[in-house]
């Protein structure tokens, strides 16, 4: 799922869609109203975001409501954090080594 999420985030339009969904649930037509793309094109982007686990859809009558799937972003964050945590650990170790050298001289 991580690969699908990264792939879907590589498209600027999809990132913009996610920004619109950041704080609230929107219908597909409300989302499409923010773009110069056709409604079917936006629907295709929403489908990719749903398949990648970053958004969920709720059907109510003939409308489809989209919102962020927080768990999808948690999975991405966990994946990215493993690299960040290693970098922070390396930085900490380098700083400690520098301090030891200062005290030894």
N, C-alpha and C positions, 0 to 999 in steps of 0.2 A: 504494500500500500504506500510505503514511503516513496518509491520510485514514481508512482502515479501522481502523488501529491507534488513532488518536485517538478515533474513534467507539466502539470497543470499550472503551476505558479510561474512557469517560464514565459507565459503569454501575458503581455501587459493588460489586455482587456479583462482577463480573468482576475488579475490582481485588483483592478479597479472595481470589478463586481464585488469582490470580497470587502473592499473598503466601504462600499455602500451598505453591505450587510453587517458591518462590524458591530453596530449598536442596536440593530432592529431587524425584524422579519419583514420582507417585502414580497409582493407578488412579482411574477415574471414581467408583467407589463410595467410595473413601477420601476423595475430595474432597467428594462429596455428604454424607458423614457429618459434615462440619463446618458444614452449613447446615440450616435448617428448610425449605428448598425440596425439591421432589420430585426424584428422580434424573433423570427426563426434562427437567426445567427446567434442572438443572445441565448436562446433556448439551448442551442448546441453547446455553448460555453458553460451554461448551468449544468447541463448533463455531464460534462467532463468533470466539473467541480464536485458534483454529487458522486460520480463513480470513483473519484480519488479520495473520498471520505472527508472533504473539507466543508461541504454544505449538506444540509438535509432538506427534504421537501415535504410539505404537508399539503394534502389536497382537501379543499373545502368547496364542495359543489364543482363548479367549472374552473375555479381558481386554484393556482398552485402558489404556495407561500414558501419562500426560501429563507433559511437562516444559517448562520455559521454553525458548524459542528465542532465544538470546542475540543472534543477528544481528538479529532484529526490534527489539530494544531498542537495539542499536547504531545502526540506521537512525534511530530516534526521537531518540537522543542527538545524532547528527550534525545532524539538522534543528534541534533546539532550540539546540545550541551556536552555530549561525550568528547567532542573535539575542543570545545571551549574550556571545559574543566581540565583537560590535559595541558592546554596552553597556560592556564592560570597556575597549575602546579609547576610547570617548567619555569615560569616567571618567578614564582615564589622561591624555588630552589636556586635560581640564578641570583636573586637578591640576597638570599641567605649566604651563598658562597661569597658574594662580594663583601658582605659584612664581615665574614670570617677573615678574608684577606686583609681588610682594613685593620682589624684587631691584631693580626699576626705581624704586621709591619710596623 
